[in-house]
Amino acid sequence: MPNLKDIRRRIKSVKNTQQITKAMKLVAASKLRKAQTAIMGARPYAVKMMETLSHLAARCNYDLHPLLDNREGDKRLYLVITADKGLCGGFNGNIIRRTAKEIGNRSKADSLILAGKKGHDFFKSQDCDITKQFIGWTKGFNYDLAAQIGDELAEAFTNKTADQVFIVYNEFKSVMQQDVVVERLLPIVPESGDENGQTIDYIYEPEEEEMLDALLKRYMRVQVYRAFLETSAGEHGARMTAMDSASRNAGEMIGALTLTYNQARQAYITKELIEIVNGAEALKA
C-alpha cells in the first residue's frame, strides 16, 4: 500500500515545480513582446537590404569590391546562433542538428563561429574547427556585437580563409513555430535579370566603389543583427510554449497523485474500521 507521507511530499514537489514553470512562462511572454517588436521593425529593412545588394551584384563588376568576389572554392564558414539557456523545447537541438547535417563529413573543410552556449557545448566535443565563440550574447546583445561579428565574417571572406559564408538561425514565425534557416551571406547571389536576362544599370552618386563599400559593410551587419533578433524572439516563444506545456503536465500529474492519495487514504481508513469491528466482535465472543 502506498505511503501517504511520500505521496504528499511528491504532490508538494510537483506544485513547486508548477509554480516555477508558470513564472518562467510569464517572464518569457514579457520578453517575447519586446523581442517581437524589435524583429518586426528590423525584418523589412534587412530583407530590402538583401534585395538591393542582389540587384547591385548583378550590375557591378566583381573587381570593384572584395565582397563581390564570386570565386570558386570549397571552404565554408558558418555562423551558428543558438541560445545560452535550455528549457525551450527543441529550439537549440533543431539548429544543432541542421548545422551538423550541413557540415556532414566536411568538418575539416568547414569552420564555425558559434554564438550561444548550447551550440558551443555541443560542437566543442566534435571534431570541428571553431574559430570563435560568443557565449552569453543574450544578456547584453546590441547592434555593436552584430556589427563586430559581421565585420569578422567579411574579413574572413576578404582574406580568403572562407570562400562561402553562411548563417544558421531560427527564424521567428509565431509563438508556436520557429523555422531553422541556413542563409548564404557571401558571395551575394546576383539578381537573375528580366525575362530576357537583361539588367538595367544605375547612375551612382557618390562614386560606385565608395557606395558599394558602405552598402556591403552595412549589409553584413544588418543581416547578422536580424539573425540575432530572430533567434532571440524565437527562443522566448519556444520557452513560453515549453513552460506552458510543462505547467499543464504538472497539473495533470498533481491530479493523478491526488487521486492516488485519496484512494490510499480511503484504503487505510477502511482497513482501520475493519480492525476495530473485528476487535469489538472478538471482545463480545
GIBEL-V575490 format. One record per residue. N is the residue number from 0. RES is the residue in three letters. PHI is phi as a letter, one per 40 degrees, with the letter a starting at -180 (none if undefined). Layout:
n res phi
N RES PHI
N RES PHI
//
This chain:
n res phi
0 MET none
1 PRO c
2 ASN c
3 LEU c
4 LYS c
5 ASP c
6 ILE c
7 ARG c
8 ARG c
9 ARG c
10 ILE c
11 LYS c
12 SER c
13 VAL c
14 LYS c
15 ASN c
16 THR c
17 GLN c
18 GLN c
19 ILE c
20 THR c
21 LYS c
22 ALA c
23 MET c
24 LYS c
25 LEU c
26 VAL c
27 ALA c
28 ALA c
29 SER c
30 LYS c
31 LEU c
32 ARG d
33 LYS c
34 ALA c
35 GLN c
36 THR c
37 ALA c
38 ILE c
39 MET c
40 GLY c
41 ALA c
42 ARG c
43 PRO d
44 TYR c
45 ALA c
46 VAL c
47 LYS c
48 MET c
49 MET c
50 GLU c
51 THR c
52 LEU c
53 SER c
54 HIS c
55 LEU c
56 ALA c
57 ALA c
58 ARG b
59 CYS b
60 ASN c
61 TYR c
62 ASP c
63 LEU c
64 HIS a
65 PRO c
66 LEU c
67 LEU c
68 ASP c
69 ASN c
70 ARG c
71 GLU c
72 GLY a
73 ASP b
74 LYS c
75 ARG b
76 LEU b
77 TYR b
78 LEU c
79 VAL b
80 ILE b
81 THR b
82 ALA c
83 ASP c
84 LYS b
85 GLY c
86 LEU f
87 CYS b
88 GLY g
89 GLY c
90 PHE d
91 ASN c
92 GLY c
93 ASN c
94 ILE c
95 ILE c
96 ARG c
97 ARG c
98 THR c
99 ALA c
100 LYS c
101 GLU c
102 ILE c
103 GLY f
104 ASN c
105 ARG c
106 SER d
107 LYS c
108 ALA c
109 ASP b
110 SER b
111 LEU b
112 ILE b
113 LEU b
114 ALA b
115 GLY h
116 LYS c
117 LYS c
118 GLY c
119 HIS c
120 ASP c
121 PHE c
122 PHE c
123 LYS c
124 SER c
125 GLN c
126 ASP c
127 CYS b
128 ASP c
129 ILE c
130 THR c
131 LYS a
132 GLN b
133 PHE b
134 ILE c
135 GLY g
136 TRP c
137 THR c
138 LYS c
139 GLY b
140 PHE c
141 ASN a
142 TYR c
143 ASP c
144 LEU c
145 ALA c
146 ALA c
147 GLN c
148 ILE c
149 GLY c
150 ASP c
151 GLU c
152 LEU c
153 ALA c
154 GLU c
155 ALA c
156 PHE c
157 THR c
158 ASN c
159 LYS g
160 THR c
161 ALA a
162 ASP c
163 GLN a
164 VAL b
165 PHE b
166 ILE b
167 VAL b
168 TYR a
169 ASN c
170 GLU c
171 PHE c
172 LYS b
173 SER a
174 VAL c
175 MET c
176 GLN b
177 GLN b
178 ASP b
179 VAL c
180 VAL b
181 VAL b
182 GLU b
183 ARG c
184 LEU c
185 LEU b
186 PRO c
187 ILE c
188 VAL c
189 PRO c
190 GLU c
191 SER c
192 GLY g
193 ASP c
194 GLU c
195 ASN c
196 GLY g
197 GLN c
198 THR b
199 ILE b
200 ASP c
201 TYR b
202 ILE b
203 TYR b
204 GLU a
205 PRO c
206 GLU c
207 GLU c
208 GLU c
209 GLU c
210 MET c
211 LEU c
212 ASP c
213 ALA c
214 LEU c
215 LEU c
216 LYS c
217 ARG c
218 TYR d
219 MET c
220 ARG c
221 VAL c
222 GLN c
223 VAL c
224 TYR c
225 ARG c
226 ALA c
227 PHE c
228 LEU c
229 GLU c
230 THR c
231 SER c
232 ALA c
233 GLY c
234 GLU c
235 HIS c
236 GLY c
237 ALA c
238 ARG c
239 MET c
240 THR c
241 ALA c
242 MET c
243 ASP c
244 SER c
245 ALA c
246 SER c
247 ARG c
248 ASN c
249 ALA c
250 GLY c
251 GLU c
252 MET c
253 ILE c
254 GLY c
255 ALA c
256 LEU c
257 THR c
258 LEU c
259 THR c
260 TYR c
261 ASN c
262 GLN c
263 ALA c
264 ARG c
265 GLN c
266 ALA c
267 TYR c
268 ILE c
269 THR c
270 LYS c
271 GLU c
272 LEU c
273 ILE c
274 GLU c
275 ILE c
276 VAL c
277 ASN c
278 GLY c
279 ALA c
280 GLU c
281 ALA c
282 LEU c
283 LYS c
284 ALA c
//
